[in-house]
Amino acid sequence: MTTPICTIEGSQSVDDAQDLMCDLGVRHLGVTESGEIIGVISVRDLLLFYKRYAQSKISTDVTYSEPKISQD
């Protein structure tokens, strides 16, 4: 007996892939384009994507101000 491969279209978003993995209870999805499998996305791929996104958001959201120094 073979298990069918769960797939997602390459044009769908990373959030769509995460939702589908959660709904289906799987850790990997085949990525398709025009009905042909062109790759695989895993939970690990999602974690790395969100980690990079979070790091870029933190670095752009952090502001810096010069310290104010005065004589006593």
C-alpha positions in Angstrom: 0.0 0.0 0.0 1.3 3.5 -0.9 0.5 6.7 0.8 -0.6 9.6 -1.4 1.7 12.6 -1.5 0.3 15.8 -0.1 1.1 18.7 -2.3 0.8 22.5 -2.6 1.0 24.7 -5.7 4.2 26.7 -5.9 2.2 29.9 -6.3 0.7 29.6 -2.8 2.1 31.4 0.2 4.3 30.1 3.0 1.4 30.7 5.4 -0.8 28.5 3.1 1.8 25.7 3.4 1.9 26.0 7.1 -1.9 25.8 7.4 -2.0 22.8 5.1 0.7 21.0 7.0 -1.2 21.6 10.3 -4.6 20.6 8.8 -3.2 17.4 7.3 -0.8 16.5 10.2 2.2 16.2 7.9 5.8 17.6 8.1 6.5 17.7 4.3 4.6 18.8 1.2 5.4 18.3 -2.4 5.5 21.6 -4.3 3.9 21.4 -7.7 3.7 23.5 -10.8 1.3 22.6 -13.6 0.7 19.3 -11.9 4.4 18.3 -11.8 6.4 18.0 -8.5 9.2 20.6 -8.6 10.3 20.4 -5.0 9.5 19.7 -1.3 8.9 22.0 1.6 9.3 20.9 5.2 8.5 22.2 8.6 12.2 23.0 9.0 12.0 25.2 5.9 9.1 27.1 7.4 11.0 27.6 10.7 14.0 28.9 8.9 11.8 31.2 6.8 10.0 32.6 9.9 13.3 33.0 11.8 14.9 35.1 9.0 11.7 37.1 8.7 11.6 37.8 12.4 15.3 38.8 12.5 14.8 41.2 9.6 11.7 42.7 11.3 13.6 43.2 14.6 16.6 44.9 12.9 14.3 47.3 11.0 12.0 48.0 13.9 14.8 48.8 16.4 15.6 52.5 16.6 18.7 54.1 17.9 19.1 57.4 19.6 22.3 59.2 20.7 22.9 59.2 24.4 22.4 62.6 26.0 25.5 63.7 28.0 25.6 66.8 30.1 28.1 68.3 32.6 27.0 68.3 36.2 
